[in-house]
Amino acid sequence: MSNPMEQFEVKELIPLKFNGYDISFTNSSLFMCLAVVSCVLLFALCLKKRAIVPGKGQAFAEMIYDFVHNLMRENIGAEGLKYFGFIFSLFLFIACGNVLGLFPYAFTFTSHIAAVGTLSLTALIFNMIIGIKKKKWGYIRTFMPKGIPWILAPLIMPIETISLLSKPFSLTIRLVANMTVGHIMLKIIAGFIVGLGALGFVPLLFDAGIIVFELFIALLQAFIYTVLSCIYLGDAIHNH
Protein backbone atom coordinates (compact mmCIF):
# COMPACT_ATOMS: atom_id res chain seq x y z
CA MET A 1 0.00 0.00 0.00
CA SER A 2 1.39 3.41 -0.96
CA ASN A 3 1.90 6.14 1.58
CA PRO A 4 -1.38 8.16 1.79
CA MET A 5 0.63 11.32 2.52
CA GLU A 6 2.42 11.20 -0.84
CA GLN A 7 -0.56 12.86 -2.52
CA PHE A 8 0.15 16.07 -0.58
CA GLU A 9 3.78 16.37 -1.68
CA VAL A 10 4.55 19.57 -3.59
CA LYS A 11 6.66 18.73 -6.64
CA GLU A 12 8.60 21.01 -8.95
CA LEU A 13 7.41 21.01 -12.55
CA ILE A 14 9.43 23.96 -13.85
CA PRO A 15 12.41 24.87 -11.62
CA LEU A 16 12.83 28.64 -11.33
CA LYS A 17 15.21 30.71 -9.22
CA PHE A 18 15.17 34.48 -8.84
CA ASN A 19 17.65 36.43 -6.75
CA GLY A 20 18.24 33.43 -4.52
CA TYR A 21 14.51 32.69 -4.06
CA ASP A 22 12.82 29.52 -5.23
CA ILE A 23 9.80 30.51 -7.36
CA SER A 24 9.47 27.18 -9.15
CA PHE A 25 6.23 26.29 -10.90
CA THR A 26 4.88 23.32 -8.93
CA ASN A 27 1.96 20.90 -9.11
CA SER A 28 0.23 23.17 -6.59
CA SER A 29 0.73 26.16 -8.90
CA LEU A 30 -0.57 24.11 -11.83
CA PHE A 31 -3.84 23.21 -10.12
CA MET A 32 -4.34 26.77 -8.90
CA CYS A 33 -4.09 27.86 -12.53
CA LEU A 34 -6.43 25.04 -13.57
CA ALA A 35 -8.95 26.18 -10.94
CA VAL A 36 -8.94 29.71 -12.34
CA VAL A 37 -9.14 28.52 -15.96
CA SER A 38 -11.93 26.05 -15.09
CA CYS A 39 -14.02 28.80 -13.47
CA VAL A 40 -13.53 31.13 -16.44
CA LEU A 41 -14.36 28.42 -18.99
CA LEU A 42 -17.38 27.25 -16.99
CA PHE A 43 -18.99 30.67 -16.97
CA ALA A 44 -17.91 31.42 -20.53
CA LEU A 45 -19.69 28.27 -21.74
CA CYS A 46 -22.75 28.74 -19.52
CA LEU A 47 -23.21 32.36 -20.59
CA LYS A 48 -22.29 31.87 -24.24
CA LYS A 49 -25.93 32.05 -25.31
CA ARG A 50 -27.61 34.52 -22.99
CA ALA A 51 -31.36 34.98 -23.21
CA ILE A 52 -34.24 36.49 -21.26
CA VAL A 53 -35.50 32.97 -20.66
CA PRO A 54 -32.31 31.23 -19.52
CA GLY A 55 -31.29 27.82 -20.72
CA LYS A 56 -29.76 25.16 -18.46
CA GLY A 57 -26.24 26.60 -18.66
CA GLN A 58 -27.29 30.19 -18.03
CA ALA A 59 -29.62 29.08 -15.22
CA PHE A 60 -26.74 27.23 -13.55
CA ALA A 61 -24.47 30.30 -13.74
CA GLU A 62 -27.22 32.57 -12.45
CA MET A 63 -27.93 30.13 -9.61
CA ILE A 64 -24.32 30.37 -8.40
CA TYR A 65 -24.41 34.16 -8.79
CA ASP A 66 -27.67 34.46 -6.82
CA PHE A 67 -26.39 32.07 -4.16
CA VAL A 68 -23.34 34.20 -3.35
CA HIS A 69 -25.33 37.43 -3.78
CA ASN A 70 -27.94 36.31 -1.22
CA LEU A 71 -25.19 35.04 1.06
CA MET A 72 -23.60 38.48 1.11
CA ARG A 73 -26.89 40.30 1.55
CA GLU A 74 -27.78 38.14 4.57
CA ASN A 75 -24.39 38.32 6.29
CA ILE A 76 -23.14 41.79 5.32
CA GLY A 77 -26.12 43.77 4.05
CA ALA A 78 -26.68 45.78 0.90
CA GLU A 79 -23.67 47.95 1.71
CA GLY A 80 -21.32 45.01 1.26
CA LEU A 81 -22.54 44.10 -2.24
CA LYS A 82 -20.01 46.49 -3.76
CA TYR A 83 -17.38 43.89 -2.82
CA PHE A 84 -19.29 41.08 -4.51
CA GLY A 85 -16.50 40.43 -7.02
CA PHE A 86 -14.00 39.60 -4.28
CA ILE A 87 -16.28 37.22 -2.36
CA PHE A 88 -17.59 35.61 -5.56
CA SER A 89 -14.04 34.95 -6.81
CA LEU A 90 -13.08 33.57 -3.40
CA PHE A 91 -15.98 31.13 -3.40
CA LEU A 92 -15.35 29.90 -6.94
CA PHE A 93 -11.60 29.48 -6.38
CA ILE A 94 -12.04 27.45 -3.18
CA ALA A 95 -14.92 25.37 -4.53
CA CYS A 96 -13.13 24.58 -7.79
CA GLY A 97 -9.89 23.74 -5.98
CA ASN A 98 -11.73 21.36 -3.66
CA VAL A 99 -13.58 19.61 -6.50
CA LEU A 100 -10.52 19.33 -8.76
CA GLY A 101 -8.69 17.56 -5.96
CA LEU A 102 -11.17 14.68 -6.14
CA PHE A 103 -10.04 13.64 -9.62
CA PRO A 104 -7.51 10.79 -9.92
CA TYR A 105 -3.87 11.93 -9.83
CA ALA A 106 -4.99 15.49 -9.09
CA PHE A 107 -3.39 17.73 -6.46
CA THR A 108 -5.54 19.39 -3.80
CA PHE A 109 -3.91 22.76 -3.13
CA THR A 110 -6.65 23.56 -0.58
CA SER A 111 -5.12 20.90 1.68
CA HIS A 112 -1.96 22.99 2.12
CA ILE A 113 -1.64 25.60 4.85
CA ALA A 114 0.67 27.76 2.71
CA ALA A 115 -1.86 28.10 -0.12
CA VAL A 116 -5.02 28.53 1.96
CA GLY A 117 -3.21 30.59 4.60
CA THR A 118 -2.03 33.08 1.98
CA LEU A 119 -5.58 33.35 0.65
CA SER A 120 -6.97 33.88 4.17
CA LEU A 121 -4.31 36.45 4.98
CA THR A 122 -5.16 38.30 1.77
CA ALA A 123 -8.82 38.33 2.82
CA LEU A 124 -7.84 39.73 6.24
CA ILE A 125 -5.75 42.50 4.71
CA PHE A 126 -8.59 43.30 2.30
CA ASN A 127 -11.03 43.54 5.22
CA MET A 128 -8.67 45.79 7.18
CA ILE A 129 -8.23 48.11 4.20
CA ILE A 130 -12.01 48.33 3.76
CA GLY A 131 -12.48 48.99 7.49
CA ILE A 132 -9.82 51.71 7.61
CA LYS A 133 -11.16 53.31 4.42
CA LYS A 134 -14.70 53.45 5.82
CA LYS A 135 -14.07 54.32 9.48
CA LYS A 136 -10.74 56.17 9.29
CA TRP A 137 -9.49 56.58 12.87
CA GLY A 138 -12.70 54.99 14.10
CA TYR A 139 -11.29 51.64 13.02
CA ILE A 140 -9.31 51.67 16.28
CA ARG A 141 -12.63 50.81 17.92
CA THR A 142 -12.11 47.33 16.49
CA PHE A 143 -9.52 46.83 19.22
CA MET A 144 -11.38 48.78 21.91
CA PRO A 145 -15.19 48.31 21.66
CA LYS A 146 -17.52 51.06 22.85
CA GLY A 147 -18.67 50.97 26.45
CA ILE A 148 -15.49 49.48 27.86
CA PRO A 149 -13.55 51.70 30.31
CA TRP A 150 -10.20 52.87 28.93
CA ILE A 151 -8.52 51.61 32.07
CA LEU A 152 -9.10 48.11 30.71
CA ALA A 153 -7.40 48.95 27.39
CA PRO A 154 -4.12 47.14 28.25
CA LEU A 155 -6.18 43.96 28.70
CA ILE A 156 -8.87 44.32 26.02
CA MET A 157 -6.73 45.56 23.12
CA PRO A 158 -4.34 42.56 23.07
CA ILE A 159 -7.34 40.22 23.27
CA GLU A 160 -9.09 41.96 20.36
CA THR A 161 -5.85 41.99 18.36
CA ILE A 162 -5.41 38.26 18.85
CA SER A 163 -9.08 37.76 17.92
CA LEU A 164 -8.58 39.68 14.67
CA LEU A 165 -5.37 37.89 13.73
CA SER A 166 -6.87 34.49 14.54
CA LYS A 167 -9.53 34.86 11.83
CA PRO A 168 -7.32 33.77 8.90
CA PHE A 169 -5.95 30.97 11.10
CA SER A 170 -9.44 29.60 11.80
CA LEU A 171 -10.40 29.86 8.11
CA THR A 172 -7.25 28.03 7.06
CA ILE A 173 -7.22 25.20 9.60
CA ARG A 174 -10.89 24.35 9.09
CA LEU A 175 -10.54 24.00 5.33
CA VAL A 176 -7.13 22.30 5.33
CA ALA A 177 -8.11 19.76 7.99
CA ASN A 178 -11.29 18.70 6.18
CA MET A 179 -9.59 18.37 2.82
CA THR A 180 -6.62 16.47 4.24
CA VAL A 181 -8.57 13.94 6.30
CA GLY A 182 -10.97 13.14 3.47
CA HIS A 183 -8.23 12.51 0.93
CA ILE A 184 -6.26 10.35 3.36
CA MET A 185 -9.34 8.15 3.86
CA LEU A 186 -9.82 7.83 0.10
CA LYS A 187 -6.19 6.86 -0.41
CA ILE A 188 -6.15 4.27 2.37
CA ILE A 189 -9.35 2.56 1.24
CA ALA A 190 -8.24 2.66 -2.41
CA GLY A 191 -5.11 0.75 -1.37
CA PHE A 192 -7.24 -2.26 -0.43
CA ILE A 193 -8.95 -2.49 -3.83
CA VAL A 194 -6.02 -4.15 -5.63
CA GLY A 195 -4.75 -5.98 -2.55
CA LEU A 196 -8.01 -7.85 -1.98
CA GLY A 197 -8.19 -9.12 -5.57
CA ALA A 198 -11.66 -10.51 -6.34
CA LEU A 199 -13.04 -9.00 -3.14
CA GLY A 200 -11.75 -5.58 -4.15
CA PHE A 201 -15.22 -4.53 -5.29
CA VAL A 202 -16.20 -4.10 -1.62
CA PRO A 203 -13.71 -1.29 -0.85
CA LEU A 204 -14.33 0.03 -4.39
CA LEU A 205 -18.02 0.57 -3.62
CA PHE A 206 -17.12 2.05 -0.26
CA ASP A 207 -14.58 4.36 -1.88
CA ALA A 208 -17.15 5.49 -4.45
CA GLY A 209 -19.51 6.35 -1.62
CA ILE A 210 -16.81 8.37 0.12
CA ILE A 211 -16.07 10.26 -3.12
CA VAL A 212 -19.72 11.33 -3.30
CA PHE A 213 -19.56 12.37 0.35
CA GLU A 214 -16.27 14.21 -0.25
CA LEU A 215 -17.88 16.10 -3.13
CA PHE A 216 -20.53 17.29 -0.68
CA ILE A 217 -17.82 18.21 1.86
CA ALA A 218 -15.84 20.06 -0.83
CA LEU A 219 -18.79 22.30 -1.66
CA LEU A 220 -19.81 22.62 1.99
CA GLN A 221 -16.34 23.80 3.02
CA ALA A 222 -16.32 26.35 0.21
CA PHE A 223 -19.69 27.55 1.53
CA ILE A 224 -18.45 27.77 5.12
CA TYR A 225 -15.27 29.57 4.06
CA THR A 226 -17.36 32.09 2.12
CA VAL A 227 -19.86 32.62 4.95
CA LEU A 228 -17.08 33.30 7.45
CA SER A 229 -15.36 35.62 4.98
CA CYS A 230 -18.65 37.52 4.63
CA ILE A 231 -19.03 37.76 8.41
CA TYR A 232 -15.47 39.05 8.82
CA LEU A 233 -16.00 41.56 6.03
CA GLY A 234 -19.23 42.65 7.71
CA ASP A 235 -17.33 43.25 10.94
CA ALA A 236 -14.93 45.52 9.07
CA ILE A 237 -17.74 47.49 7.39
CA HIS A 238 -20.12 47.92 10.30
CA ASN A 239 -19.48 49.29 13.75
CA HIS A 240 -18.07 46.93 16.35
N, C-alpha and C positions, 0 to 999 in steps of 0.2 A: 504494500500500500504506500502510495506517495505521501510525502509530507503535506498536510493540508495548509500549512503556512506558506508554501512556495508560491501560491497564487497571489500573494500580497507583495512579492518581491519586485521592487522597482528596477527595471533593466534599461541600460543605455541602448538606444537605437541609432542615434547619430551623435557621436562624441563631439562636444564643443567646449572650448576653453576660452575665457575672455578675461584678460588682466588677472590671471591667477584664480578666477572663479569658474567653477564647473556649471555650465549652463546647457548641459547635454539634453538633447531631445529624447525623452524616455517613453516607455509604454504608457505611463501615467499621462504625459503630455499628449500622446497620440489620442487617447480616449477622451481627454478633455476637448480636444479639437473635434473629434467625432461627435461628441455630445452637442457642441455648438452647431456643427454642420447638419446634424440630424434634426435639430429643432428648426433651423432655417428651412431645410428642405421640406419638413413636415408641413409647415405653415404655407410655404410657397405652393405646394401641391394642393393643399386643402382650399386655399383661397385663389387658385388659378382661375376658376370660373365662378366669380361672385355674382350673386343674383339677389333680388328682393326676397324671393322664396328660396332659402338656402337648400343646397343639396346635402348629401351625407357628409362630405368632406368639410364644407363650409360650416355646417351645423356643429361638427366636432370641434373645429377651431374656435367657433363662437362660444361653445360650451366651456372650453378651457379659459377663454377670456373672461366670460361672465363669472366663472368660479372664483378666479383670483380677484376680480373687481368687487364682488360681493364680500369676499374675505376681508379686503382692505376697508370697505365701507363699514363693516361690522366691528372691526378691531381698531380702526384708526379714525374713521369718520370721513366726511366728504373732503375735509381739508387735506387729507393725506393722499387723495387720488392723483394729485399732481406728480407723485413719485411712483405711479403705477408701473412705469417702464422698468424701474429698478427691481421691484418686488416680483414682477412678472418674469423677468429674465432670471432671477434667483430661483424661482420655483421650477421653471423649465430646465435649467442647468442641473439642479439637484435631481429632479425626477428622471431626466434622461440619463444622467450618470448612473443612477441606481438601477435603472432598467437595463442599460447596456451591459452592466456587470453580470447579468444573469445569463448572457449568451456564452456558449462553450468557448474556452480559450480567451475570453475577454478579461479585461483588467478593470476592477472596481476602484476608481480613484476616490470615491466617497468613503472608502474604508481606511483612508490614510489621514492621520491627524494634520500633516503638513498642508495637504490640499484643502481640506474642509476648514482647518483652522485659519488659513489665509483668507478664505472666503468670509468666514465669520468675523474676522478682524476688520476686513474691508467694510462689512455691514456696520460694525460698531463705529468706525471712523466716519462713515457716511451719516449715521444717526447723530453723532456728535456735531458734525458740520451743520446739519439741518437745525439742531437744537440751538447752537450758538448763533446761527444766522437769524433765527426767529426771535430768540429771547435776549440776544446780546449779553449784557452782564447778568441778566436774570437767570442765565443758565447755571450760575453758581448755586442756585436754589436746588439743583439736582443733588448736590452734596450736602445741603443743609435745608431740609424741608421746612415750610412755614409752620409756625406754632411751637417750634422747639427752642427753648432758651439758648442764647448764644454761649452760655457758660458750658453747655454740653457739646459745643462744636469740636473740641479735641477728641471726643469719643465718637460722635455721630459721623463726622466727615470721613474718617478712615473707613468706617463701616459702609457708608454709601459709595465710597470709591471702590472698595472691594466688590460691592454688589454690582456696580457698573462694569467693572473689568471681568467679572465672572460670567457675564452674559455670553460672550463668544465661546468661552470654555464649555458652558452648559450646552450650547448649540452643537458644538463640535463633538463632544463626548457622546451625546445621545445618538447622533447619526452614525458616527464611526463604530460604536459598539454594536448597534443593530445590524449594520452591514457586515461587519466582521464575523459575528457569531453565526449569522445565517449562512454565509458562504463556507465557513468551516464545517457546519453540519452537512451541507450539500456535498462537499469534497469527501468527507469521511464515509458517508453512506454510499457515494458513487464508487468508492474503493472496494466495496463488497460485491458489486455487480459482477465483475469479471472473476473475482476470487471464488464465488459460490457456484460458478459454472451454470448448470441447468436451473439451479434454484435462484439464479441472479435476477429473475423477473420480479421477485419479491421486493428486494431493495430498490429495483428500478421503478416499480409502481410507487413505492414510498418516496423515492427521490422526486418523481414527477409531482406528487402531491405537495412536497415541500417547495418546489419551484413555483407552483401556483400561489402558495402561501407567501413566499418571498416576494412575488410580484406585488401582492397586496401590501406587504410591509414596505417595499420600495416606494410605492406611491403614498402610503400613509406617512412615512418618515419625511418625504418631501412636503407633504401637507403640514405636518407638525413644525418643521423647520420654517416654513413660510408663515404660519400663524404666529410663532414666537418672534420672528423678524418683524411682523406687523405690530405686535404688542410693544416691542422695544422701540420701534419707530414712533409709535403713538406716544410713548413716554417722553421722547425727545421733542415732539411737536406740542403736546399739551402741558399744562402746568403740573408740577409734581403734586 
